[in-house]
């Protein structure tokens, strides 16, 4: 089964006079597709152009229906969600992609590669509406650029130093530029991303983050903290073996004498 074509009702196309956003739902679970359909029916200016239950079916429906947005599951028999994206390379027009999955460990790859949004099942109406509006705001050029970067998911060996960091606050994922991050701090099994005013939960270990941030301004100052040297305001002595690093937002971290020496050299102090 490739999919099913659904005509939009008048209520969905006459709310604001905007051109309706054409949406394709792709998931191998009928219940998941039905839930997305029911939630989309509460939104204005959208048209559900069809459904697909396999990756191959999704590619065919995209070719035939040319949707503006694809709500795409990752875990499907045969071609998975990332396989579908990689096979869209060179096609036109290119739809925006929103990943819809029960697995949170793929958020970093999807966001850094250019996904419009990343939704965790079960998807709430408010989060779905945000994702749809985000896709609506994208120009075709931006969508093409995002898809080009999505294709890099299949080639992880080519990934260089991280340029974006994904943080989580509640059920929402936030994409942060590395210069927004002041520090990463480990608390037991959790790793927190600290910015000027906010705190987000990271989905990677401190060791993994350190590896991904090699060649940047981040340095490990002790086993529980990775600090952005661009945001260091002062380094002061606590004891003969302990130093204190203060960041520009007044966050403070204790660092050993040996590590502080290395940081001072990097800062040319």
RAVEN-V636469 format. One record per pair of residues at least 6 apart in sequence whose ideal C-beta (glycine too) atoms are under 6 Angstrom apart, sorted by the first residue. I is the first residue (numbers start at 1). J is the second residue. D is the distance in whole Angstrom. If there is no record, write none. Layout:
i = {I;I}
j = {J;J}
d = {D;D}
This chain:
i = {2;2;3;3;3;3;3;4;4;5;6;8;12;13;15;15;16;18;20;20;20;21;21;21;21;22;22;22;22;23;23;23;23;24;24;24;24;24;25;25;25;25;26;26;26;26;27;27;28;28;33;36;39;39;40;40;42;43;49;49;50;50;52;52;54;55;55;55;55;55;56;58;59;66;67;68;69;69;69;70;70;71;71;72;72;72;73;73;74;74;74;82;85;86;86;89;94;94;94;96;96;96;96;97;98;98;98;99;99;99;100;102;107;107;107;108;109;110;111;111;112;113;113;113;113;114;114;114;116;116;117;117;118;119;119;161;161;162;162;164;165;165;166;167;167;167;167;168;169;174;180;181;181;182;182;182;182;182;182;183;183;183;184;184;184;184;184;185;185;186;186;191;191;192;193;193;196;206;210;210;217;217;217;218;218;219;219;220;221;221;221;221;222;225;231;231;232;233;233;234;235;235;235;236;237;238;241;242;243;243;244;245;245;246}
j = {57;60;50;51;52;57;61;50;51;50;48;47;46;20;44;45;45;45;45;46;47;46;68;69;136;47;49;67;68;46;48;67;69;49;50;61;67;70;33;36;51;71;52;58;72;73;33;73;53;76;51;71;125;128;46;48;125;129;65;67;61;65;58;61;78;76;78;79;83;84;79;84;87;93;95;95;95;96;135;95;97;98;100;81;97;99;81;100;80;81;101;153;150;151;154;151;143;144;147;116;135;138;143;115;116;117;131;110;115;118;119;121;118;166;173;166;153;118;166;175;164;149;150;152;153;146;149;150;134;135;131;134;173;127;131;215;216;212;213;175;176;181;173;174;176;193;200;201;200;200;195;193;228;194;195;228;231;247;249;194;225;227;191;193;206;209;226;192;225;206;224;202;206;199;200;202;249;226;220;226;228;229;230;226;228;229;263;226;227;253;255;259;255;253;247;248;245;246;248;246;243;245;260;244;243;244;257;254;255;260;252;253;255;252}
d = {4;5;4;5;4;5;5;6;5;5;5;4;6;5;3;6;6;5;5;6;4;5;5;6;5;5;5;5;5;6;5;6;5;6;6;6;4;5;5;5;5;5;5;4;5;6;5;4;5;4;5;6;5;5;6;6;6;6;4;5;5;5;4;5;6;6;6;2;6;5;6;5;6;6;5;6;6;5;4;5;5;5;5;5;6;6;6;6;6;4;4;5;5;5;5;5;5;5;5;5;4;5;5;6;5;5;5;5;5;5;5;5;5;5;5;5;5;5;5;5;5;5;5;5;5;3;4;5;5;5;4;6;5;6;6;5;5;4;6;5;5;6;6;5;6;4;3;5;5;6;5;6;6;5;6;6;5;5;6;5;6;5;6;6;6;6;4;5;5;5;4;4;5;5;4;5;5;6;6;6;6;5;5;5;5;6;6;5;5;6;4;5;6;5;5;5;6;5;5;5;6;5;6;5;6;5;5;6;5;4;6;5;5;5}
